[in-house]
Amino acid sequence: MSVPTHSAELAVDSRCALGEGPQWHAAEGKLFWCDITQGRLHWLDPASGHSAYLEVGHMLSLAAPLEEGGVLLVGEKRLSRFDPTRAALETLCDFEADNPITRSNDARVDRHGSLWLSSMGKSAEAGAGSLYRLHRGELVRLRSGLTIPNALCFTPGGEFAFFTDTPTGRVMRWPLDADGWPLGEPTPWADFSAHPGNPDGAVIDAEGHLWLALWGAGMVVRLDPAGRVVSEVTLTISQPSCPAFAGAALERLYITTAREGLGAADLSQQPHAGGLFMAEVGVSGLAEPPLKLS
């Protein structure tokens, strides 16, 4: 069965080696995203079209808006507060600082204002990754033995968390208690193991549907609450990494992409690989709460 298809257009030619972690900051009116391996924090003001980036000096994968102002940077070995107006950076706590082979990967704030974040091996070493929750300033490991943990997002009412271990091709659904902590074991929810591409980053929209980037397939798919593909966004870039809604009304879907692993022939066909893309998909995003540290 055919599904509605949307096309994504280039929004910022950022040429990220590994673009990741798009996150709308409503108070700043900016979309932040990261070039993980180059250690750059990018931002775009959709209203003016102005974009820029800052060299942070270490790998980073998300800039989460803080309730107290500024953002929390999820970095290679640390979590840091960052004030965009003063470009001031302050370390909050270590993050797997004693493990030289890992770095941060996916992250997203849940419906309780707590941050779920993951680690993975810098060379995607099997089983080197873990999944954590930062709840009111305390970092708790939820799961280990993962390879490339991704697709962190949450149902609008906070009843379930979603995640994937990208090489498995399966998106998992995990029941949560009233405070947002996992209950029991996660179960398979959507299987892309026989589909072109691998599941990467994801975000939930205002209707409770999940938008999932398929790395290697050049598309983002929209899944209904039963895990069925109901629409898709196509890109001219083969490696989309994560979608996010942004804009004053969260009216546009932005998608980060990557150049990592592409040879000269691929890049000649995909000159804008690593750019930030945008699609009009006819649905708005779900506003995410700011991160609470206390």
N, C-alpha and C positions, 0 to 999 in steps of 0.2 A: 504494500500500500504506500502510495506517495504521500509525503507530508509537506506542509508549507516550508518554503526555503527563502531565507534572507541572505543578502550579500553584505559582507563587511568591507568597509573602505578604510584606507590609511588615515589615521588621525594625527600621529606624530611619528616622524621617521627617526626613531630613537636608536635604531641599530643595536639593540641590546644583545649581548652574547646569550644571556639567559633571562629574559624578561619574566617577571613573576609578581605575585602579590598585589594586584590592583585593588585599591581601597579608597572609597569616597570619604572625604572629610568635609562634612556639611558645614561646620563652623568656619573653615578656611575657604570653602567653595572651590576646593581643588581635588583632583584625583591624583593620588600617589601610587607609584609602582616602583619596583626595584629591578636592577640588573644584578642578579645574585653574584655571579662570579667576578664582575668588574667592580663590585662594591659601590654602586651608584644609586642614589635615591632620586628618582624622577618625579616631576609633577606637571599637571596640566590644569589650567583654568579654562573649563569649557566655554564660559561666557565670553572671554576675550580671545581665546585661542592661544594664549601665551603658555609656553612650556619651558622648563629648565631642568637642570639636575645638579646634584651636589656629590662630590667625591667623599665617601664616608671613611674609607681606609680599611674596611674589612667587608667580607661577604655579608649580605643581609637579604631578607626575603619578604618582609612586611613592615609597613608603617601604620600602626593601629591608633586611631584617635583616642586620646585619653579624656576621661571625664573632667579632669582638672586642667585641661588645656595642653596643647602640644600633642606629640605622638610617642608611642612606644616602638622603637626599632627592634625587630627580631633579627639578631645577628648571628654570625658564625659561632661565637663563643660566649655571647653576652646578650642581655636584654638591656636596652638603654632608653632613657628619656631624651627626646629631642624637641627643641623649641625652634620651629621653622623661622620665626621672626628674628631671632638672634643667632641662628645657626649654632646653638649651644647644645652639646652632647654630654650626658651624664649617665654612667653605668648604674643600672638598677641591681642586677644580679648576674652571676655566671650562668651559662647554658651549655652543658657538656664541655666545659672548659678543660677538663682532664682527659678528653678523648680526641686525639689529634686527627683521627680519620673522618670525623663527622662535621656537618654544618647544619644550619637550620634549613627548612624547606617550606612546607605549606603552613598556613596559620589563618585563623579567623575568630572573631569575637562571637560568643554564643548569646543566646537570648537573655542570659543573666548578667551580661557585662563581663564575663570571664573569657580568657583567651585560650583556645586550643591551638597547639603548635606542634610541629614535628621536626625530627632530625633525620638525616640520611648520610650514608657514606659519601665522601667527596667524589669517589669513583663508583658510586652506586653499589658498594659492597653488599652482598646478600646478607640480610638479617641485621645490618648495622644500625638501622633506624628505630626510633621510638616515637611515641605519641604522648603528649603532656597536656595538662590543663593548668593555667596560671589563674588561681582563684584568690582574689583579695590579697594579692602579693605573694602567695605561697605556690610554688611550682611543684606539681604532683605528676609522677609518671603513671600513665594509664595503660600503656601497652608497649612491649618491646619485641624484637625479632622481626621488624618490618624492613623492607628494602627501600621503597620510594613512597612514603606515606603522603597522600594527596587528597583532594576533593573534600576538605573539611567544610561542612556547612550544616545548617540546623533547620528543622521544620519551624514554621512561624510560631507555633505554640510551645516550642521547646521540648516536645515529646520524644524526638529522635535526633541523633547525630548521624551524619553520613561521612564516610571516608573510603579511600581505596588504597591498596598497596599496588601501585601502578602495574608492575609486571604480571600480576594475577589476572588483570582484565576485569575484575569484579568490583562493583561499588557495594559497600556494606552499609547496613542500617543498624544503629545501636540504640536500644531504648534508654531513656534518661529518667532519673527521678525528679521530684519537684524542685530540687536545687541544682539540677543540671549534671549530676554525676551518673556515670554509666551503670546500668542494671544488667547483670548477666553477661552473655556473650553476644557479639554482633552477628547478624545473619546476612547472607547474600541477598541483594535487592535488585541489582541490574547487572547483567553479564555481557561484557564486550570482548570476551576472550576470542570469539570467532569473528569479530568486527575489525575492519581496518583501523589502525591507530590504537593507542592505549589511553585509558582514562587518566586525566591530569586534574587541574583545578576545577572547582565548581562553585556555584552561587545559587541561592534560592530567590525566586521572584515573589511579587506581592500575592500571587495566586497559589503559592506553595509548590510550584514546579521547580525542578532542579535543572540548571544549565551547566553542562559538562563539556570541558575542552577535551578533544581527542587528539593527543599528540601523535604526529605522523600522518594523520588523516586529513588535515587542513579543514577541520570543521568543529563547531560547537553544537551539541544536540540539546534539545529541551525534553526533559522526561516528566511525565505526569506522576501523581503520587503512587501509582502502581509500577513505576519504573519503565513505562513504555515511551518510546521516542514519538513525540507529537509534532515537532518542528525542528529545523536545523538552520545554522548559519554557516555559510561557506566562506573560506578565505583563499586568497592567492598564495598564502604561506602555509607550508606543510606542518609547522610545529607551533600550534597555538598552545598556550600553557595555562591560562586562567582567565575567566570572565568576571566582570563586576559591573553593576549598574551605577551610573553617575549622572550628575546634573541636578539642578534644583528640585526637580520632581522625580529623580532617579529614572528618567525617561529613555536613556540610551544605554546600550550594552557595549562596554569596552572590553577588549581582549588583548592580553599581552602575548607576545610570540618570542621565538628564539632563533638565533643563528647557530648555536652550539651544534657541532657534529655535521654541519652541512659543508660539502666540498665546494670547490670552485665552480663546477658545473651546476650544482644546485643553486648556488648564490647568483649565478648569471641568470637563472630562471626566476629567482626569488630575490631581487635586489633589495626589497624592503623587509626581508626577514629580520626579526628582532624589533620591528616597529610596534606601535600601539594602534590597534584597529578599533573601529566603531561600527555598530549596526543598529538600525531602527527596527525593533522586533515587535512593536505593537503592545507591549506589556511593560509595566513599571517594576522596579526593583523593590525589595523589602528593606526598609530602613533598619540598619543594625545599630544596637546601642553602643555608646562609647565604652572603652575599657575602664573598669573600676579597679583600682589598686588597693583600696581599703574599704 
